Amino acid sequence: MTDTTSRFTDRVAILTGAGSGIGRATAVAFANAGGKVLGVGRRAEALADTAKLHTSIETLEADICADGAAAEIVRHAVSQWGRIDVVVNNAGILAMMPLGEATEEGISRVFATNVTAPSLLASAAMPHLRASRGSVVNVSSTYGHRPIAQASHYGASKAAIEHLTRSWALELASEGIRVNAVAPGPTESEALAGAGLSEAQIGKVKDEEAARIPLGRRGRPEEVAEWILHLADARAAWLTGQVLTVDGGLELV
């Protein structure tokens, strides 16, 4: 094996939102690098499609916001492989919710998925991450540190996960646990459809985004996945508390 294909050999990663987009690409990238992956998501069929891509990917159908979900995910990974080295908090929702249409239920749903669930999963995995001197990689968004009209609560939830990333990194450094985040710009995924936009609206948004990005296009999930692996890699042992923006230069404009 080359160094590229073996850098995660015998290491176990929990990955949420594994049924599509960045999550699916990251599951495959970890497995290709020698790791064992527990891919978590709500859609059994989508998870099955992810699992077909590599024999080292196991899946668990679960709603990360459900009571007891974090503990069950951790138990499943430990019972399967006996350890946890990496937690990737990728699952999230993009909610188009103008302020004049904001509801308590809508705001709660965004923060439950994008902030509370990742917090509980990282907490549940801590004893195992401590034992392996492992790492947490949170998936934020370029809109975690730049404004987004019509989806302000989504942006606020991602700003929260970026602050949690830095705070957890400081809190857990003495225990040998590293915490970093990647903040993707507009990337090909099912997020826009999941936000309830029509095909015509999705096409318009994609064209507008590509036009604003200095590199002239939206990102590919595989491009973000590679940076998630870099942040999780034990060879990045002196890197913690960082939020890496991968957005084709959108942050510059």
PyRosetta script that sets phi, psi and omega in degrees:
from pyrosetta import init, pose_from_sequence

init()
pose = pose_from_sequence("MTDTTSRFTDRVAILTGAGSGIGRATAVAFANAGGKVLGVGRRAEALADTAKLHTSIETLEADICADGAAAEIVRHAVSQWGRIDVVVNNAGILAMMPLGEATEEGISRVFATNVTAPSLLASAAMPHLRASRGSVVNVSSTYGHRPIAQASHYGASKAAIEHLTRSWALELASEGIRVNAVAPGPTESEALAGAGLSEAQIGKVKDEEAARIPLGRRGRPEEVAEWILHLADARAAWLTGQVLTVDGGLELV")
pose.set_psi(1, 143.4)
pose.set_omega(1, 173.9)
pose.set_phi(2, -81.2)
pose.set_psi(2, 168.3)
pose.set_omega(2, 179.0)
pose.set_phi(3, -61.3)
pose.set_psi(3, -35.0)
pose.set_omega(3, -178.4)
pose.set_phi(4, -63.8)
pose.set_psi(4, -39.7)
pose.set_omega(4, -175.3)
pose.set_phi(5, -87.5)
pose.set_psi(5, -6.7)
pose.set_omega(5, -175.4)
pose.set_phi(6, -118.4)
pose.set_psi(6, 4.9)
pose.set_omega(6, -171.6)
pose.set_phi(7, -68.5)
pose.set_psi(7, -16.5)
pose.set_omega(7, 176.6)
pose.set_phi(8, -116.1)
pose.set_psi(8, 19.3)
pose.set_omega(8, 179.1)
pose.set_phi(9, -56.1)
pose.set_psi(9, 132.3)
pose.set_omega(9, -179.9)
pose.set_phi(10, 67.7)
pose.set_psi(10, 10.5)
pose.set_omega(10, 176.9)
pose.set_phi(11, -103.1)
pose.set_psi(11, 146.2)
pose.set_omega(11, -174.2)
pose.set_phi(12, -116.0)
pose.set_psi(12, 129.7)
pose.set_omega(12, 179.5)
pose.set_phi(13, -120.2)
pose.set_psi(13, 132.8)
pose.set_omega(13, 167.8)
pose.set_phi(14, -96.2)
pose.set_psi(14, 132.3)
pose.set_omega(14, -176.1)
pose.set_phi(15, -136.0)
pose.set_psi(15, 118.9)
pose.set_omega(15, 177.9)
pose.set_phi(16, -91.9)
pose.set_psi(16, 159.1)
pose.set_omega(16, -178.2)
pose.set_phi(17, 66.3)
pose.set_psi(17, 41.6)
pose.set_omega(17, -171.9)
pose.set_phi(18, -86.5)
pose.set_psi(18, 0.8)
pose.set_omega(18, -173.4)
pose.set_phi(19, -82.5)
pose.set_psi(19, -9.7)
pose.set_omega(19, -177.6)
pose.set_phi(20, -167.4)
pose.set_psi(20, 173.5)
pose.set_omega(20, 169.7)
pose.set_phi(21, 52.6)
pose.set_psi(21, -134.6)
pose.set_omega(21, -177.9)
pose.set_phi(22, -59.7)
pose.set_psi(22, -38.5)
pose.set_omega(22, -179.7)
pose.set_phi(23, -62.1)
pose.set_psi(23, -47.9)
pose.set_omega(23, 178.8)
pose.set_phi(24, -62.9)
pose.set_psi(24, -44.5)
pose.set_omega(24, -179.6)
pose.set_phi(25, -62.4)
pose.set_psi(25, -37.4)
pose.set_omega(25, -179.9)
pose.set_phi(26, -70.5)
pose.set_psi(26, -39.3)
pose.set_omega(26, 177.0)
pose.set_phi(27, -58.4)
pose.set_psi(27, -46.0)
pose.set_omega(27, -179.9)
pose.set_phi(28, -65.7)
pose.set_psi(28, -40.5)
pose.set_omega(28, -179.3)
pose.set_phi(29, -63.4)
pose.set_psi(29, -44.2)
pose.set_omega(29, 177.4)
pose.set_phi(30, -61.1)
pose.set_psi(30, -46.2)
pose.set_omega(30, -178.5)
pose.set_phi(31, -63.8)
pose.set_psi(31, -41.2)
pose.set_omega(31, 178.5)
pose.set_phi(32, -64.1)
pose.set_psi(32, -25.6)
pose.set_omega(32, 179.2)
pose.set_phi(33, -90.5)
pose.set_psi(33, 11.4)
pose.set_omega(33, 174.1)
pose.set_phi(34, 98.4)
pose.set_psi(34, -0.9)
pose.set_omega(34, -175.8)
pose.set_phi(35, -84.6)
pose.set_psi(35, 164.8)
pose.set_omega(35, 170.7)
pose.set_phi(36, -103.0)
pose.set_psi(36, 133.1)
pose.set_omega(36, -171.7)
pose.set_phi(37, -124.2)
pose.set_psi(37, 130.5)
pose.set_omega(37, 167.2)
pose.set_phi(38, -104.4)
pose.set_psi(38, 106.3)
pose.set_omega(38, 179.2)
pose.set_phi(39, -92.0)
pose.set_psi(39, 124.2)
pose.set_omega(39, -174.9)
pose.set_phi(40, -111.7)
pose.set_psi(40, 140.8)
pose.set_omega(40, 176.7)
pose.set_phi(41, -171.3)
pose.set_psi(41, 175.6)
pose.set_omega(41, -176.9)
pose.set_phi(42, -93.9)
pose.set_psi(42, -18.7)
pose.set_omega(42, -172.2)
pose.set_phi(43, -106.5)
pose.set_psi(43, 110.3)
pose.set_omega(43, -175.1)
pose.set_phi(44, -60.4)
pose.set_psi(44, -42.7)
pose.set_omega(44, -177.3)
pose.set_phi(45, -65.1)
pose.set_psi(45, -42.7)
pose.set_omega(45, 178.9)
pose.set_phi(46, -64.8)
pose.set_psi(46, -40.2)
pose.set_omega(46, 177.5)
pose.set_phi(47, -63.5)
pose.set_psi(47, -40.2)
pose.set_omega(47, 178.6)
pose.set_phi(48, -61.3)
pose.set_psi(48, -38.4)
pose.set_omega(48, 177.6)
pose.set_phi(49, -64.9)
pose.set_psi(49, -37.6)
pose.set_omega(49, 176.5)
pose.set_phi(50, -65.8)
pose.set_psi(50, -45.1)
pose.set_omega(50, -177.5)
pose.set_phi(51, -62.0)
pose.set_psi(51, -30.2)
pose.set_omega(51, -179.9)
pose.set_phi(52, -65.8)
pose.set_psi(52, -17.7)
pose.set_omega(52, -173.8)
pose.set_phi(53, -80.7)
pose.set_psi(53, -16.0)
pose.set_omega(53, 178.7)
pose.set_phi(54, -163.3)
pose.set_psi(54, 140.1)
pose.set_omega(54, -177.6)
pose.set_phi(55, -70.5)
pose.set_psi(55, -14.6)
pose.set_omega(55, -179.3)
pose.set_phi(56, -92.7)
pose.set_psi(56, 7.7)
pose.set_omega(56, 177.6)
pose.set_phi(57, -102.5)
pose.set_psi(57, 117.2)
pose.set_omega(57, 170.8)
pose.set_phi(58, -104.5)
pose.set_psi(58, 154.2)
pose.set_omega(58, -177.8)
pose.set_phi(59, -128.5)
pose.set_psi(59, 157.1)
pose.set_omega(59, 177.4)
pose.set_phi(60, -139.5)
pose.set_psi(60, 119.6)
pose.set_omega(60, 176.9)
pose.set_phi(61, -78.9)
pose.set_psi(61, 117.4)
pose.set_omega(61, -178.3)
pose.set_phi(62, -160.3)
pose.set_psi(62, 145.8)
pose.set_omega(62, 171.1)
pose.set_phi(63, -91.6)
pose.set_psi(63, 112.0)
pose.set_omega(63, -174.2)
pose.set_phi(64, -63.6)
pose.set_psi(64, -15.6)
pose.set_omega(64, 179.3)
pose.set_phi(65, -89.5)
pose.set_psi(65, -6.7)
pose.set_omega(65, -177.1)
pose.set_phi(66, -73.1)
pose.set_psi(66, 151.5)
pose.set_omega(66, 176.8)
pose.set_phi(67, -57.7)
pose.set_psi(67, 130.4)
pose.set_omega(67, 176.7)
pose.set_phi(68, 79.4)
pose.set_psi(68, 1.7)
pose.set_omega(68, -175.6)
pose.set_phi(69, -63.4)
pose.set_psi(69, -43.4)
pose.set_omega(69, -177.1)
pose.set_phi(70, -60.2)
pose.set_psi(70, -46.9)
pose.set_omega(70, -180.0)
pose.set_phi(71, -63.0)
pose.set_psi(71, -39.2)
pose.set_omega(71, -179.7)
pose.set_phi(72, -67.2)
pose.set_psi(72, -39.9)
pose.set_omega(72, 178.4)
pose.set_phi(73, -62.3)
pose.set_psi(73, -45.8)
pose.set_omega(73, 179.6)
pose.set_phi(74, -63.6)
pose.set_psi(74, -44.7)
pose.set_omega(74, 178.9)
pose.set_phi(75, -58.6)
pose.set_psi(75, -41.3)
pose.set_omega(75, -177.8)
pose.set_phi(76, -63.5)
pose.set_psi(76, -45.6)
pose.set_omega(76, -179.3)
pose.set_phi(77, -64.5)
pose.set_psi(77, -44.0)
pose.set_omega(77, -177.7)
pose.set_phi(78, -67.8)
pose.set_psi(78, -38.5)
pose.set_omega(78, 178.9)
pose.set_phi(79, -67.1)
pose.set_psi(79, -30.1)
pose.set_omega(79, -179.1)
pose.set_phi(80, -78.8)
pose.set_psi(80, -42.7)
pose.set_omega(80, -171.0)
pose.set_phi(81, -128.4)
pose.set_psi(81, -10.2)
pose.set_omega(81, 175.2)
pose.set_phi(82, 83.1)
pose.set_psi(82, 3.9)
pose.set_omega(82, -178.1)
pose.set_phi(83, -163.2)
pose.set_psi(83, 166.4)
pose.set_omega(83, 171.7)
pose.set_phi(84, -139.0)
pose.set_psi(84, 128.2)
pose.set_omega(84, -179.9)
pose.set_phi(85, -110.8)
pose.set_psi(85, -29.2)
pose.set_omega(85, -174.6)
pose.set_phi(86, -141.5)
pose.set_psi(86, 136.4)
pose.set_omega(86, 168.8)
pose.set_phi(87, -118.8)
pose.set_psi(87, 123.1)
pose.set_omega(87, 176.6)
pose.set_phi(88, -111.1)
pose.set_psi(88, 109.7)
pose.set_omega(88, 178.0)
pose.set_phi(89, -87.6)
pose.set_psi(89, 87.1)
pose.set_omega(89, -176.4)
pose.set_phi(90, -102.6)
pose.set_psi(90, -31.0)
pose.set_omega(90, -176.2)
pose.set_phi(91, -59.1)
pose.set_psi(91, 137.6)
pose.set_omega(91, 178.6)
pose.set_phi(92, -168.6)
pose.set_psi(92, 167.3)
pose.set_omega(92, 177.6)
pose.set_phi(93, -127.9)
pose.set_psi(93, 141.0)
pose.set_omega(93, 172.5)
pose.set_phi(94, -101.6)
pose.set_psi(94, 114.7)
pose.set_omega(94, -179.2)
pose.set_phi(95, -112.2)
pose.set_psi(95, 116.3)
pose.set_omega(95, 173.9)
pose.set_phi(96, -79.0)
pose.set_psi(96, 107.5)
pose.set_omega(96, -172.5)
pose.set_phi(97, -144.6)
pose.set_psi(97, 86.4)
pose.set_omega(97, 176.1)
pose.set_phi(98, -56.0)
pose.set_psi(98, 150.8)
pose.set_omega(98, -175.3)
pose.set_phi(99, -55.9)
pose.set_psi(99, -39.3)
pose.set_omega(99, -178.6)
pose.set_phi(100, -68.0)
pose.set_psi(100, -12.5)
pose.set_omega(100, 179.9)
pose.set_phi(101, -113.8)
pose.set_psi(101, 8.2)
pose.set_omega(101, -176.5)
pose.set_phi(102, -66.6)
pose.set_psi(102, 139.9)
pose.set_omega(102, 177.2)
pose.set_phi(103, -127.8)
pose.set_psi(103, 157.4)
pose.set_omega(103, 178.0)
pose.set_phi(104, -60.4)
pose.set_psi(104, -42.0)
pose.set_omega(104, -179.2)
pose.set_phi(105, -63.3)
pose.set_psi(105, -44.1)
pose.set_omega(105, -178.9)
pose.set_phi(106, -63.9)
pose.set_psi(106, -45.1)
pose.set_omega(106, 179.5)
pose.set_phi(107, -64.1)
pose.set_psi(107, -43.5)
pose.set_omega(107, -179.4)
pose.set_phi(108, -62.0)
pose.set_psi(108, -39.3)
pose.set_omega(108, -178.9)
pose.set_phi(109, -64.7)
pose.set_psi(109, -42.5)
pose.set_omega(109, 179.6)
pose.set_phi(110, -62.0)
pose.set_psi(110, -48.2)
pose.set_omega(110, -176.7)
pose.set_phi(111, -73.5)
pose.set_psi(111, -31.2)
pose.set_omega(111, 176.8)
pose.set_phi(112, -63.0)
pose.set_psi(112, -40.7)
pose.set_omega(112, -177.8)
pose.set_phi(113, -80.1)
pose.set_psi(113, -43.4)
pose.set_omega(113, -170.9)
pose.set_phi(114, -91.0)
pose.set_psi(114, -16.4)
pose.set_omega(114, -176.7)
pose.set_phi(115, -126.2)
pose.set_psi(115, -55.2)
pose.set_omega(115, -173.8)
pose.set_phi(116, -66.8)
pose.set_psi(116, -50.1)
pose.set_omega(116, -177.3)
pose.set_phi(117, -60.7)
pose.set_psi(117, -45.4)
pose.set_omega(117, 176.0)
pose.set_phi(118, -60.7)
pose.set_psi(118, -36.5)
pose.set_omega(118, 179.1)
pose.set_phi(119, -63.0)
pose.set_psi(119, -45.3)
pose.set_omega(119, -178.0)
pose.set_phi(120, -68.6)
pose.set_psi(120, -35.9)
pose.set_omega(120, 178.8)
pose.set_phi(121, -67.8)
pose.set_psi(121, -45.5)
pose.set_omega(121, 177.7)
pose.set_phi(122, -60.7)
pose.set_psi(122, -40.5)
pose.set_omega(122, 179.0)
pose.set_phi(123, -63.3)
pose.set_psi(123, -45.3)
pose.set_omega(123, -178.5)
pose.set_phi(124, -64.9)
pose.set_psi(124, -31.2)
pose.set_omega(124, -177.7)
pose.set_phi(125, -84.5)
pose.set_psi(125, -9.6)
pose.set_omega(125, -171.9)
pose.set_phi(126, -53.8)
pose.set_psi(126, -45.7)
pose.set_omega(126, -179.6)
pose.set_phi(127, -57.9)
pose.set_psi(127, -36.8)
pose.set_omega(127, -178.4)
pose.set_phi(128, -77.9)
pose.set_psi(128, -36.9)
pose.set_omega(128, 175.6)
pose.set_phi(129, -66.3)
pose.set_psi(129, -35.5)
pose.set_omega(129, 177.0)
pose.set_phi(130, -63.3)
pose.set_psi(130, -42.4)
pose.set_omega(130, -178.8)
pose.set_phi(131, -66.8)
pose.set_psi(131, -35.1)
pose.set_omega(131, -177.3)
pose.set_phi(132, -95.8)
pose.set_psi(132, -2.3)
pose.set_omega(132, -171.8)
pose.set_phi(133, 50.5)
pose.set_psi(133, 53.2)
pose.set_omega(133, -173.7)
pose.set_phi(134, -90.1)
pose.set_psi(134, -160.2)
pose.set_omega(134, -175.2)
pose.set_phi(135, -147.6)
pose.set_psi(135, 158.7)
pose.set_omega(135, 174.1)
pose.set_phi(136, -116.7)
pose.set_psi(136, 134.1)
pose.set_omega(136, 172.6)
pose.set_phi(137, -122.1)
pose.set_psi(137, 117.1)
pose.set_omega(137, 177.1)
pose.set_phi(138, -95.3)
pose.set_psi(138, 145.2)
pose.set_omega(138, 177.0)
pose.set_phi(139, -104.9)
pose.set_psi(139, 111.7)
pose.set_omega(139, 178.7)
pose.set_phi(140, -97.6)
pose.set_psi(140, -136.2)
pose.set_omega(140, -179.5)
pose.set_phi(141, -166.5)
pose.set_psi(141, 152.7)
pose.set_omega(141, 173.2)
pose.set_phi(142, -57.8)
pose.set_psi(142, -22.8)
pose.set_omega(142, 178.8)
pose.set_phi(143, -84.0)
pose.set_psi(143, 5.8)
pose.set_omega(143, 170.4)
pose.set_phi(144, -78.4)
pose.set_psi(144, -14.6)
pose.set_omega(144, 178.9)
pose.set_phi(145, -138.9)
pose.set_psi(145, 18.6)
pose.set_omega(145, 169.2)
pose.set_phi(146, -143.5)
pose.set_psi(146, 149.8)
pose.set_omega(146, -173.7)
pose.set_phi(147, -68.8)
pose.set_psi(147, 151.4)
pose.set_omega(147, 174.9)
pose.set_phi(148, -137.3)
pose.set_psi(148, 116.9)
pose.set_omega(148, 178.3)
pose.set_phi(149, -72.7)
pose.set_psi(149, 149.3)
pose.set_omega(149, 176.7)
pose.set_phi(150, 72.9)
pose.set_psi(150, -4.6)
pose.set_omega(150, 179.6)
pose.set_phi(151, -144.7)
pose.set_psi(151, 42.3)
pose.set_omega(151, -173.1)
pose.set_phi(152, -62.1)
pose.set_psi(152, -34.4)
pose.set_omega(152, -178.8)
pose.set_phi(153, -72.2)
pose.set_psi(153, -31.5)
pose.set_omega(153, 172.6)
pose.set_phi(154, -62.2)
pose.set_psi(154, -49.3)
pose.set_omega(154, 178.8)
pose.set_phi(155, -59.5)
pose.set_psi(155, -40.8)
pose.set_omega(155, 179.3)
pose.set_phi(156, -64.6)
pose.set_psi(156, -37.1)
pose.set_omega(156, 178.9)
pose.set_phi(157, -66.6)
pose.set_psi(157, -35.7)
pose.set_omega(157, 178.3)
pose.set_phi(158, -74.9)
pose.set_psi(158, -33.2)
pose.set_omega(158, 172.6)
pose.set_phi(159, -62.1)
pose.set_psi(159, -37.7)
pose.set_omega(159, 178.2)
pose.set_phi(160, -63.7)
pose.set_psi(160, -43.5)
pose.set_omega(160, -177.8)
pose.set_phi(161, -68.5)
pose.set_psi(161, -29.4)
pose.set_omega(161, 175.8)
pose.set_phi(162, -69.1)
pose.set_psi(162, -40.8)
pose.set_omega(162, 177.9)
pose.set_phi(163, -67.3)
pose.set_psi(163, -39.9)
pose.set_omega(163, 176.7)
pose.set_phi(164, -62.1)
pose.set_psi(164, -39.2)
pose.set_omega(164, 178.8)
pose.set_phi(165, -55.7)
pose.set_psi(165, -49.6)
pose.set_omega(165, -178.4)
pose.set_phi(166, -67.7)
pose.set_psi(166, -40.1)
pose.set_omega(166, -177.9)
pose.set_phi(167, -69.2)
pose.set_psi(167, -42.9)
pose.set_omega(167, 177.5)
pose.set_phi(168, -64.0)
pose.set_psi(168, -38.3)
pose.set_omega(168, 179.5)
pose.set_phi(169, -59.0)
pose.set_psi(169, -43.0)
pose.set_omega(169, 179.0)
pose.set_phi(170, -67.5)
pose.set_psi(170, -42.5)
pose.set_omega(170, -177.1)
pose.set_phi(171, -67.2)
pose.set_psi(171, -37.3)
pose.set_omega(171, -170.7)
pose.set_phi(172, -101.6)
pose.set_psi(172, -1.8)
pose.set_omega(172, -176.7)
pose.set_phi(173, -58.3)
pose.set_psi(173, -40.1)
pose.set_omega(173, -177.9)
pose.set_phi(174, -67.2)
pose.set_psi(174, -16.1)
pose.set_omega(174, 178.8)
pose.set_phi(175, -98.3)
pose.set_psi(175, 4.3)
pose.set_omega(175, 177.1)
pose.set_phi(176, 80.0)
pose.set_psi(176, 12.6)
pose.set_omega(176, 179.2)
pose.set_phi(177, -99.3)
pose.set_psi(177, 124.2)
pose.set_omega(177, 178.0)
pose.set_phi(178, -95.3)
pose.set_psi(178, 145.9)
pose.set_omega(178, 178.8)
pose.set_phi(179, -135.3)
pose.set_psi(179, 121.5)
pose.set_omega(179, 178.2)
pose.set_phi(180, -136.9)
pose.set_psi(180, 174.1)
pose.set_omega(180, 179.0)
pose.set_phi(181, -143.1)
pose.set_psi(181, 152.8)
pose.set_omega(181, 170.1)
pose.set_phi(182, -115.2)
pose.set_psi(182, 138.1)
pose.set_omega(182, -177.9)
pose.set_phi(183, -119.2)
pose.set_psi(183, 91.0)
pose.set_omega(183, -178.0)
pose.set_phi(184, -72.4)
pose.set_psi(184, 147.5)
pose.set_omega(184, 166.6)
pose.set_phi(185, -82.3)
pose.set_psi(185, -166.6)
pose.set_omega(185, 179.6)
pose.set_phi(186, -55.9)
pose.set_psi(186, 119.5)
pose.set_omega(186, -174.2)
pose.set_phi(187, -130.2)
pose.set_psi(187, 144.2)
pose.set_omega(187, 179.7)
pose.set_phi(188, -61.2)
pose.set_psi(188, 120.3)
pose.set_omega(188, -179.1)
pose.set_phi(189, -165.1)
pose.set_psi(189, -172.1)
pose.set_omega(189, 178.3)
pose.set_phi(190, -98.0)
pose.set_psi(190, 12.2)
pose.set_omega(190, -173.7)
pose.set_phi(191, -62.8)
pose.set_psi(191, -42.5)
pose.set_omega(191, -177.8)
pose.set_phi(192, -66.2)
pose.set_psi(192, -41.3)
pose.set_omega(192, 176.9)
pose.set_phi(193, -65.3)
pose.set_psi(193, -38.9)
pose.set_omega(193, 179.1)
pose.set_phi(194, -65.4)
pose.set_psi(194, -23.1)
pose.set_omega(194, 178.8)
pose.set_phi(195, -81.8)
pose.set_psi(195, -2.3)
pose.set_omega(195, 175.7)
pose.set_phi(196, 93.2)
pose.set_psi(196, 11.4)
pose.set_omega(196, 179.5)
pose.set_phi(197, -78.2)
pose.set_psi(197, 148.6)
pose.set_omega(197, 176.7)
pose.set_phi(198, -76.5)
pose.set_psi(198, 168.1)
pose.set_omega(198, 178.8)
pose.set_phi(199, -59.9)
pose.set_psi(199, -40.2)
pose.set_omega(199, 179.4)
pose.set_phi(200, -65.0)
pose.set_psi(200, -42.3)
pose.set_omega(200, 178.6)
pose.set_phi(201, -64.8)
pose.set_psi(201, -40.6)
pose.set_omega(201, 179.3)
pose.set_phi(202, -62.3)
pose.set_psi(202, -45.2)
pose.set_omega(202, 178.6)
pose.set_phi(203, -60.0)
pose.set_psi(203, -41.4)
pose.set_omega(203, -180.0)
pose.set_phi(204, -65.2)
pose.set_psi(204, -44.8)
pose.set_omega(204, 179.5)
pose.set_phi(205, -62.1)
pose.set_psi(205, -44.1)
pose.set_omega(205, -179.0)
pose.set_phi(206, -62.2)
pose.set_psi(206, -43.2)
pose.set_omega(206, 179.2)
pose.set_phi(207, -63.6)
pose.set_psi(207, -42.7)
pose.set_omega(207, -179.5)
pose.set_phi(208, -65.6)
pose.set_psi(208, -40.6)
pose.set_omega(208, 179.5)
pose.set_phi(209, -65.1)
pose.set_psi(209, -46.5)
pose.set_omega(209, -179.8)
pose.set_phi(210, -59.8)
pose.set_psi(210, -35.8)
pose.set_omega(210, -179.4)
pose.set_phi(211, -68.5)
pose.set_psi(211, -27.9)
pose.set_omega(211, -178.6)
pose.set_phi(212, -86.4)
pose.set_psi(212, -21.1)
pose.set_omega(212, -174.8)
pose.set_phi(213, -79.9)
pose.set_psi(213, 123.3)
pose.set_omega(213, -177.4)
pose.set_phi(214, -53.3)
pose.set_psi(214, -36.1)
pose.set_omega(214, 178.5)
pose.set_phi(215, -80.1)
pose.set_psi(215, -0.4)
pose.set_omega(215, 167.1)
pose.set_phi(216, 81.8)
pose.set_psi(216, 12.6)
pose.set_omega(216, 179.5)
pose.set_phi(217, -159.6)
pose.set_psi(217, 163.1)
pose.set_omega(217, 171.5)
pose.set_phi(218, -76.8)
pose.set_psi(218, 159.7)
pose.set_omega(218, -178.3)
pose.set_phi(219, -79.6)
pose.set_psi(219, 164.6)
pose.set_omega(219, 173.8)
pose.set_phi(220, -106.3)
pose.set_psi(220, 142.5)
pose.set_omega(220, -178.2)
pose.set_phi(221, -53.4)
pose.set_psi(221, -37.9)
pose.set_omega(221, -178.2)
pose.set_phi(222, -63.0)
pose.set_psi(222, -30.5)
pose.set_omega(222, -179.9)
pose.set_phi(223, -69.5)
pose.set_psi(223, -36.5)
pose.set_omega(223, 177.4)
pose.set_phi(224, -74.5)
pose.set_psi(224, -39.7)
pose.set_omega(224, -179.0)
pose.set_phi(225, -57.5)
pose.set_psi(225, -39.4)
pose.set_omega(225, -178.4)
pose.set_phi(226, -62.2)
pose.set_psi(226, -36.4)
pose.set_omega(226, 179.0)
pose.set_phi(227, -74.3)
pose.set_psi(227, -31.0)
pose.set_omega(227, 174.4)
pose.set_phi(228, -61.9)
pose.set_psi(228, -42.5)
pose.set_omega(228, 177.3)
pose.set_phi(229, -63.0)
pose.set_psi(229, -41.3)
pose.set_omega(229, 178.8)
pose.set_phi(230, -59.3)
pose.set_psi(230, -43.4)
pose.set_omega(230, -178.5)
pose.set_phi(231, -68.0)
pose.set_psi(231, -32.9)
pose.set_omega(231, -178.5)
pose.set_phi(232, -82.2)
pose.set_psi(232, -18.5)
pose.set_omega(232, -173.9)
pose.set_phi(233, -62.9)
pose.set_psi(233, 132.4)
pose.set_omega(233, 178.8)
pose.set_phi(234, -61.4)
pose.set_psi(234, -20.0)
pose.set_omega(234, 178.4)
pose.set_phi(235, -72.2)
pose.set_psi(235, -12.0)
pose.set_omega(235, 174.2)
pose.set_phi(236, -94.6)
pose.set_psi(236, 41.7)
pose.set_omega(236, -169.0)
pose.set_phi(237, -66.6)
pose.set_psi(237, -15.1)
pose.set_omega(237, -178.6)
pose.set_phi(238, -107.1)
pose.set_psi(238, 16.7)
pose.set_omega(238, -177.6)
pose.set_phi(239, -114.8)
pose.set_psi(239, 118.0)
pose.set_omega(239, 176.9)
pose.set_phi(240, -154.2)
pose.set_psi(240, 153.9)
pose.set_omega(240, 177.8)
pose.set_phi(241, 76.4)
pose.set_psi(241, 18.4)
pose.set_omega(241, -176.0)
pose.set_phi(242, -104.8)
pose.set_psi(242, 147.5)
pose.set_omega(242, 173.2)
pose.set_phi(243, -117.9)
pose.set_psi(243, 110.6)
pose.set_omega(243, -177.3)
pose.set_phi(244, -96.6)
pose.set_psi(244, 118.1)
pose.set_omega(244, 178.9)
pose.set_phi(245, -88.7)
pose.set_psi(245, 125.3)
pose.set_omega(245, 179.6)
pose.set_phi(246, -122.7)
pose.set_psi(246, 91.8)
pose.set_omega(246, -169.2)
pose.set_phi(247, -143.1)
pose.set_psi(247, 19.8)
pose.set_omega(247, 178.2)
pose.set_phi(248, 66.5)
pose.set_psi(248, 17.4)
pose.set_omega(248, 179.7)
pose.set_phi(249, 93.1)
pose.set_psi(249, 5.5)
pose.set_omega(249, -177.7)
pose.set_phi(250, -59.2)
pose.set_psi(250, -33.5)
pose.set_omega(250, -179.6)
pose.set_phi(251, -61.9)
pose.set_psi(251, -19.9)
pose.set_omega(251, -174.8)
pose.set_phi(252, -82.7)
pose.set_psi(252, -13.8)
pose.set_omega(252, -173.5)
pose.set_phi(253, -114.6)
pose.dump_pdb("model.pdb")
